[in-house]
């Protein structure tokens, strides 16, 4: 019982490096796009339409705010040709990384 308790405590305190956070984000995107020819489907509330997105770049910088970590990314809408800046946020929940949100920040023609 003591071993299990100690293992749980150390896992909750786990700090992830920027590289581990980036790897998790890339893995999540890969998982979400594997059945759609490498495209990510994301609903754009402002434009009121589903976007068919292709990853252009995941920025190396990881911003940290408590248990939340985020990176900026650029995606291209394969239907309209627009370039979207999207923030990808993950959280450290109980020592495990979980996707928190994908938020469209900017759309450029």
C-alpha positions as CSV (number, residue, x, y, z in Angstrom):
1,X,0.0,0.0,0.0
2,X,2.8,2.4,0.8
3,X,4.5,1.8,-2.5
4,X,1.2,2.5,-4.4
5,X,0.7,5.7,-2.3
6,X,4.2,6.9,-3.0
7,X,4.0,6.1,-6.7
8,X,0.8,8.2,-7.0
9,X,2.3,11.1,-5.2
10,X,5.4,11.2,-7.4
11,X,3.3,10.9,-10.5
12,X,1.1,13.9,-9.6
13,X,4.2,16.0,-9.1
14,X,5.6,15.0,-12.5
15,X,6.9,18.0,-14.4
16,X,6.9,17.7,-18.1
17,X,9.7,19.2,-20.3
18,X,8.8,21.4,-23.2
19,X,9.8,18.5,-25.5
20,X,7.5,16.1,-23.7
21,X,4.6,18.6,-24.0
22,X,5.3,19.1,-27.7
23,X,5.6,15.3,-28.3
24,X,2.2,14.9,-26.6
25,X,0.6,17.6,-28.8
26,X,2.1,16.1,-32.0
27,X,0.9,12.7,-30.9
28,X,-2.6,14.0,-30.2
29,X,-2.8,15.7,-33.6
30,X,-1.5,12.6,-35.3
31,X,-4.2,10.5,-33.6
32,X,-6.9,13.0,-34.6
33,X,-5.8,13.1,-38.2
34,X,-5.0,9.4,-38.9
35,X,-8.4,8.6,-40.5
36,X,-8.8,11.9,-42.4
37,X,-5.8,11.9,-44.7
38,X,-3.7,13.9,-42.2
39,X,-6.4,16.6,-41.9
40,X,-7.8,17.9,-38.6
41,X,-11.5,18.7,-38.5
42,X,-12.2,21.7,-36.2
43,X,-15.4,23.7,-35.9
44,X,-14.9,27.5,-36.3
45,X,-17.7,29.2,-34.2
46,X,-17.0,32.6,-35.6
47,X,-17.3,31.5,-39.3
48,X,-20.0,28.9,-38.3
49,X,-18.4,26.1,-40.3
50,X,-16.3,23.0,-40.0
51,X,-12.7,23.5,-41.0
52,X,-10.6,20.9,-42.7
53,X,-7.1,21.8,-41.5
54,X,-3.6,20.7,-42.4
55,X,-0.7,21.4,-39.9
56,X,1.8,23.8,-41.2
57,X,3.8,24.5,-38.0
58,X,3.8,23.8,-34.3
59,X,5.8,26.5,-32.6
60,X,8.6,25.4,-30.2
61,X,7.7,27.7,-27.4
62,X,5.6,26.2,-24.6
63,X,3.8,28.8,-22.4
64,X,3.0,27.6,-18.8
65,X,0.3,28.9,-16.5
66,X,0.0,26.6,-13.5
67,X,-1.2,23.2,-14.7
68,X,-1.9,24.5,-18.2
69,X,0.6,24.6,-21.0
70,X,0.0,25.9,-24.5
71,X,1.8,26.3,-27.8
72,X,0.9,28.2,-30.9
73,X,0.4,26.5,-34.2
74,X,-0.4,27.3,-37.8
75,X,-2.8,25.3,-39.9
76,X,-4.0,25.8,-43.5
77,X,-7.6,25.3,-44.3
78,X,-7.4,23.0,-47.3
79,X,-10.8,24.2,-48.6
80,X,-10.5,28.0,-48.4
81,X,-6.7,28.3,-48.4
82,X,-6.8,30.5,-45.3
83,X,-4.1,30.2,-42.7
84,X,-5.3,29.9,-39.1
85,X,-3.3,30.5,-35.9
86,X,-4.5,28.0,-33.3
87,X,-3.5,27.7,-29.7
88,X,-3.2,24.1,-28.4
89,X,-3.6,23.8,-24.6
90,X,-2.9,20.8,-22.5
91,X,-3.2,20.3,-18.8
92,X,-1.2,18.2,-16.3
93,X,-4.1,16.3,-14.6
94,X,-3.0,13.9,-11.9
95,X,0.5,13.5,-13.5
96,X,-1.0,12.8,-17.0
97,X,-1.2,15.2,-19.9
98,X,-4.7,15.8,-21.3
99,X,-5.8,18.0,-24.2
100,X,-7.6,21.0,-22.8
101,X,-8.5,23.0,-25.9
102,X,-7.8,23.9,-29.5
103,X,-8.6,27.6,-29.9
104,X,-8.6,29.6,-33.2
105,X,-6.8,32.8,-32.5
106,X,-6.5,34.4,-36.0
107,X,-7.5,33.7,-39.6
108,X,-5.6,35.1,-42.5
109,X,-6.5,34.9,-46.2
